[in-house]
Amino acid sequence: MLEKINNAEDLKNLNLNEKNILAKEIREYILEVISKNGGHLASNLGIVELTLAIHNVFDLNKDKVIWDVGHQSYVHKILTGRKEELKTIRTLDGIAGFPKTSESETDCFNTGHSSTSISAAMGMAKARDLKNEDHSVIAVIGDGALTGGMALEALNHVGSSRTRMIVILNDNEMSISKNIGGINKLLTRLRAKKRYTISNKKGRKIIEKIPLVGNSIVKGVTKLKKSIKQLILPRMYFEEIGFKYLGPVDGHNIEDLEYLLSRAKELDEPVLIHVLTKKGKGYEPAEQNPDRFHGTGPFNIKTGESTKKRSKDYSKAFGEKLIELAEKNDKIVAITAAMRDGTGLKNFSEKFPERFFDVGIAEQHALTFAAGLAKEGMIPFVPIYSSFYQRAYDQVIHDICIQKLPVIMCVDRAGCVGNDGETHQGLYDMAFFKLVPNITIMAPKDFEELAQMMDFAIDLKAPVVIRYPRGGEADIKFEKHEGIELGQEESGQVKLVQNELRQIELGKAEILREGEDVTIIGIGKMTATAMNVANKLEKDGIHAEVINARFLKPIDEKAIKESISKTKFVITIEDGTKIGGLGSSVKELIVNNNIEDVQIKCFAYPDEFIRHGSVPELEKVYGLDCESIYNFLKKLLKDNKKDDTIQT
C-alpha cells in the first residue's frame, strides 16, 4: 500500500481494509527510519490512524491542520509528498523533525514547543471569517500539552467566541482528568455535601462486610465509577466552556475516526473530538516504555536497545550531585516541567519523592512556584531545557530577580543541541538572562566544575543561572596537577594538565595557560575548544593565553583586562549568539575601560535561527569547530597579519 501513496489524494482511493494495511506499513517504515536516524518514535506510532483519517476527511491544500509540538508529524509528512525525504529526517540538509512551512504548504504553521496549536488555529479561523473564506481549521493537541496554561487560555477564548474550528484531543495516556486538574471541581459541590460523604462511606462499609465478595464488589464499583467519570467529566468540562464534545473514540479505528471527523466538519461551532490512542502502538518496546521512545537515538529494532554507547552526560552529572547535596540539606527541592528523566531527576524523584515536583508542561508556573518555595526558606533547583526557559522569562524577572530570591535555575541543553533544529537550539539564554539585574550566570567547563558551581550557588543565596550542554564532557581533560604542561596526544586531541582545581569565587575566571600572542576566552563547553586551539597553536610557535570565563555575569574584568592589555588581540568562543553573549561582554569591557589598539574576533552563532543537523556538523558549518578556529588564527598570526582588520 505504501508504494502506492505519493500524496493525500492517493489515500482517498483506498478502502477500509487497504487503509488498515497502510497503517501497518507506515509504522514499519517509521520504525526503519527512526532506528537509523533517531527521532520521536512513540508519538508517531500512536497517531497513524488519526493522521490517515484527517487526511481522508479534509483537504489539506485548503484546510488547515496545526500539529501541537509537531513531533508527531512524521505520518503527515509521508502523506504529503515527503515519503522518500523521511529517510533524511533531522539530518543536515534533510527534512526537519517538526512541521516547516518552508517544506510544504500543508505544513501551515511551524511548531516545536508545546501548547501553541489552539491559539494559532483560533487566529487562522478568525482570519478566515474576516476574509469570508470557507475552510476547516483543526488543532491536534496531546493531553499532556493541556497542562500548558496557553492551551487553556486558548480553549477559553475559542469557547466563549463560538468560533467554528475543531480541536482534536489526542489522549494517549487516558489521563485527561489528571492533566486538567480543574475538571474535578465540577463535582466539588456534590462531593462536599455531608450527605454524599456519609452515604458513600456507609455504603462502602456495608458492602465490604459481605462474605467472600464484599471487597471485590467495592473494587469493581470504584473502577466503574472511575470509568464513568472519564467519560462524563471531559464532556462536562468542554461543553461548559462552549465546545461541542464528541467522543471519546478509539484512535486506532479509522472508520469511527472518519465518521466523527466528518460530523465535526459539518458543525458551525467549536468542536472538541476526544481521541484515545496508545503511544508506541504496534512496537512493543515503545508501548512498554513510551517515555524512553519519546525522543530516541538510533536503536536496534529487534531489541529496542540503543546502538550508540551511552556515556555519562551533564544531566546525569547534575542529578547525581543534586542527590548528594539533598542528602546533606533537607531544604533542597527539585522542580521539573514534565522532563524528569531528560533533566536527570529520575533517581532524585525516587529517593526524595516529597521534595520532587513535576508541574507538567508549565514553565511559568514552575518558576513562580520555585520563587514561593525560596521565599519560605527552601532551596529550589529548577532544571529546564534552555529553549523552554524562554517561556518563563517574565517570571524570572518579576517573581525571582526583583525579589532577589535564591532560585537556582539550571539551564539544560544550553547551546547547540543539533538534530531538533530551530525550535530547540539553546542559543539565547546567555543573552536574555544577561539583561536581568540581580542575577549570576555561570557555565562549567566539565562535570567537576558543574558540581562546584552547584555548591557555590547554594552558598550565594541569590538568583543563579547554571547553563550546561546536551551530552558529555569534551575529549580534553582538565586534570589536577602541579604546574602547567602539555601531555601526549590522545585521539587527535592534546591533553592538558593544569594546576589544582581552584574553588569557584564570584566573578572570578580561571587562567588555564599563559601566553603573549593572543588571548583566547572560552565559556562552558567551548573552554575545551579554546584549549585545543591553543595547544595546536603552541606547536606552531604561537603562545596563546587561555581563560575559562566561568562567569558571564559578573564577568572577570580584572583578569581579562590584564590579559588583553598584554596580547592586544582577543578571541572569544561560545555556544551562544554573537549578540548579547560572551563576545558582547568582552567588547563592552574594552570600550568601558578605554583599552586601546585591541583587536577582537568573536566565534559564536550568527544572528539567525540555526537549522538542524548534528552538533559537530553545525559547528563546522558555522566555523566553531577547533580546526576552523585554529586555521583562522594560524594564518593571521603566523603571517604576522595581526594588524589587519578583523571582522567581528
Number of C-alpha atoms within 10 A of each C-alpha: 15 18 8 10 19 16 17 21 14 12 21 15 12 16 9 12 10 14 21 20 12 22 25 18 15 23 21 15 18 20 22 16 17 23 21 15 19 20 24 23 30 28 27 25 28 27 28 26 26 26 22 23 25 20 22 21 16 21 16 20 13 14 15 23 24 27 30 27 22 25 24 27 22 28 24 24 24 21 21 20 16 20 20 11 13 22 18 17 25 24 21 18 11 14 20 25 24 27 27 18 13 12 13 14 14 22 24 23 20 19 22 20 19 23 28 23 28 29 20 20 27 24 13 20 24 17 12 15 13 9 9 9 10 11 18 22 26 28 23 23 25 23 24 22 26 24 23 23 17 18 20 17 14 19 23 15 17 28 21 14 14 15 19 24 28 28 26 21 23 26 21 20 14 15 13 23 17 14 17 18 11 10 18 15 12 13 11 10 9 12 14 10 10 10 10 13 13 11 11 12 10 12 12 18 14 11 15 17 11 12 8 9 11 16 16 13 15 17 13 12 13 13 12 12 11 12 11 11 15 17 14 12 18 20 20 16 19 20 16 14 15 21 27 19 20 18 17 19 16 17 24 21 16 22 15 15 24 20 13 18 21 16 12 23 20 10 13 12 19 23 28 26 22 24 24 25 25 22 25 25 23 17 19 12 18 22 18 13 14 20 18 16 22 18 17 17 17 18 20 14 17 8 9 16 13 15 13 10 5 9 9 11 15 22 24 21 18 22 21 16 18 22 20 13 17 18 12 9 12 12 15 22 25 26 26 26 24 19 19 21 16 20 25 22 24 15 16 21 21 11 14 16 12 10 17 21 19 15 18 20 23 23 25 21 17 22 29 19 18 26 27 17 19 25 16 9 12 18 25 25 25 24 29 27 26 25 22 24 22 18 13 16 18 13 19 23 18 14 18 25 20 15 14 20 25 27 30 27 23 25 26 27 26 28 29 27 24 24 23 24 23 20 18 23 24 31 26 22 25 28 19 13 23 20 12 15 13 17 23 23 21 27 27 25 24 21 20 13 19 22 19 15 22 23 16 16 25 19 10 14 15 20 25 29 28 23 26 28 25 21 16 18 17 14 15 20 16 21 13 14 13 10 10 15 12 12 12 10 11 10 9 9 17 20 21 23 20 19 16 13 13 10 13 18 12 17 18 18 23 19 17 19 23 15 17 16 19 26 28 29 30 26 27 28 25 25 28 24 26 29 28 24 25 27 23 20 19 14 9 12 12 19 20 24 24 27 24 25 29 29 25 25 24 18 22 19 17 12 15 22 16 10 23 23 17 16 18 20 20 25 22 27 27 26 26 26 24 22 17 17 26 30 27 16 19 23 18 12 18 21 10 9 11 9 13 10 10 15 21 21 18 24 23 22 24 12 9 8 12 19 21 27 23 17 17 12 16 21 19 14 12 14 16 22 21 19 14 16 20 20 14 11 20 18 12 15 18 13 9 10 12 17 13 9 10 12 8 11
